Amino acid sequence: MTNDSETLAQLKTAIVKAQTVGDIYAVIEDYTYQEFEQVYQKLTPNQQTRLEAIRDRDTHLQLIAIHQPSNLTTA
C-alpha cells in the first residue's frame, strides 16, 4: 500500500507527462478532486500553464470538429 506522499508523487508524475486533455482526464479518474487540486497547486507556474494550454488546445479542436459541416451526403 502506498502512502499519501507516494500517491501524490505518482499523480504529479502522471500530470506532468500528460500530452492531451484525454491524458489529463484519464489521470484525474484515478484520484480524488482534492488530490488533484493539492498536486496542481504545487506545480510550477510553467507546469500549470502547460496543462492549461493542453486543455485549451484540445477543447478548441473538439469545438472545431463539432461545428464543421459533415462530409456525409444524404440519399
Secondary structure, 3 states (H helix, E strand, C coil): CCCHHHHHHHHHHHHHHCCCHHHHHHHHHCCCHHHHHHHHHHCCHHHHHHHHHHHHHHHHHHHHHHHCCCCCCCC
